[in-house]
Amino acid sequence: MTDGMLDLLPTAAVHHIGMYKSKNDSMPVQYYNRLPKNESCDIAYLLDPCIATAKTLAVVVSMLKKWGAKQVVVISAVASKEGIKHLSDKHPDISIYVGAIDETLNEHNMIVPGIGDAGDRQFKTPLDITEEELAKKQKN
């Protein structure tokens, strides 16, 4: 999604915050943060291909606000109704744009029918990877 946004805003600065959902308790875990220190922005466009529960996304929005983003705009291809509600409840001051809204989440908090985990698809994460294996891969 970044390449498409850069076509629209070619001079925009790009920063990356890497998060994943813990397999044990589905809580957000940060593994990477490239927000520059002592800087902020007027508008932060937060791109996430798929919003399921929005728990991780809500944490990232909080991080951007704490960093100093004056306005946050979330753009997503697919979102669940539950995720949009959660994000709107936690951050009523942000703008949210989605391409499609799916009705429900399954017992694994995945959107139904959905597209699967976008990060797992992009980075070919094995479905059965453990927290320890993921941490070991990140160190290498």
C-alpha positions in Angstrom: 0.0 0.0 0.0 3.0 2.3 0.6 3.9 2.4 -3.1 0.4 3.5 -4.1 0.3 6.2 -1.5 3.7 7.5 -2.6 2.3 7.8 -6.2 -0.3 10.2 -4.7 2.1 11.9 -2.2 5.6 11.5 -3.7 7.4 13.7 -1.2 5.9 12.1 1.9 8.2 10.7 4.5 7.7 7.0 5.2 8.1 5.6 8.7 7.5 2.0 9.7 6.0 0.6 12.9 6.1 -3.2 12.9 3.5 -5.0 15.0 2.1 -8.5 15.3 -0.6 -10.1 17.3 0.7 -12.5 20.0 -0.5 -16.0 19.4 -0.9 -16.6 23.1 -3.2 -13.8 24.0 -3.8 -11.8 20.8 -2.2 -8.8 22.4 -0.2 -6.4 20.1 3.6 -6.8 20.2 5.9 -4.2 18.7 9.0 -5.5 17.0 10.1 -2.4 15.0 9.7 1.4 15.2 11.3 3.9 12.9 9.5 7.1 14.0 12.2 9.7 14.1 12.9 11.2 17.6 12.3 14.9 18.1 10.1 15.2 15.0 6.3 15.0 14.4 3.9 15.6 11.5 0.7 17.4 10.7 -1.0 14.3 9.1 0.0 10.7 9.6 -1.5 8.3 7.0 -1.7 4.9 8.6 -1.9 2.1 6.1 -3.1 -1.4 7.1 -4.4 -3.8 4.4 -6.7 -5.7 6.8 -8.4 -4.5 10.0 -9.8 -7.4 12.1 -10.1 -6.6 15.8 -8.2 -3.3 15.4 -6.5 -3.8 18.8 -3.0 -3.5 17.2 -4.1 -0.6 15.1 -5.5 1.3 18.1 -2.1 0.9 19.8 -0.3 2.3 16.7 -2.7 5.3 16.6 -1.9 6.0 20.2 1.8 5.8 19.4 1.4 8.3 16.5 -0.5 10.7 18.7 2.1 10.4 21.5 4.8 11.0 18.9 3.1 14.3 17.9 0.9 13.5 14.9 -1.8 16.2 14.9 -4.2 14.2 12.6 -4.3 10.5 11.9 -6.0 9.0 8.8 -6.3 5.2 8.6 -6.6 3.6 5.2 -7.4 -0.1 4.7 -8.5 -2.4 2.0 -10.7 -4.6 4.2 -12.1 -4.2 7.7 -14.5 -5.9 10.0 -17.5 -4.0 11.5 -16.1 -4.9 15.0 -12.7 -3.5 14.1 -14.0 -0.2 12.8 -16.2 0.1 15.9 -13.3 -0.6 18.3 -11.0 1.9 16.5 -13.7 4.5 16.4 -14.5 4.0 20.1 -10.8 4.3 21.1 -10.0 7.1 18.8 -13.1 9.1 17.8 -11.0 11.9 16.4 -9.4 10.0 13.5 -10.6 9.4 10.0 -11.0 5.9 8.7 -11.3 4.9 5.0 -11.8 1.3 4.0 -12.5 -0.4 0.6 -14.8 -3.1 1.9 -16.4 -4.0 5.2 -16.9 -7.7 6.2 -19.5 -8.6 8.7 -17.9 -10.9 11.3 -14.7 -12.4 12.8 -14.2 -16.1 13.4 -13.0 -17.8 16.6 -9.4 -16.8 15.6 -10.3 -13.1 15.2 -9.9 -13.3 11.5 -12.3 -11.5 9.2 -15.0 -13.7 7.6 -14.8 -14.2 4.6 -11.7 -11.9 4.6 -8.4 -12.4 2.8 -6.3 -14.0 5.6 -3.5 -12.2 7.5 -2.0 -9.7 5.1 1.4 -9.7 6.9 1.5 -13.5 6.8 0.7 -13.4 3.1 3.3 -10.7 2.2 6.1 -12.2 4.3 5.1 -15.9 3.8 5.0 -16.5 7.6 4.3 -20.2 8.3 0.9 -20.7 9.9 2.3 -22.8 12.7 5.2 -20.5 13.7 5.7 -20.1 17.5 6.5 -16.8 19.3 10.0 -18.2 20.0 10.6 -19.1 16.3 9.4 -15.6 15.2 11.7 -13.9 17.7 14.6 -16.0 16.5 13.9 -15.1 12.8 13.8 -11.4 13.7 17.2 -11.5 15.3 18.8 -13.1 12.2 
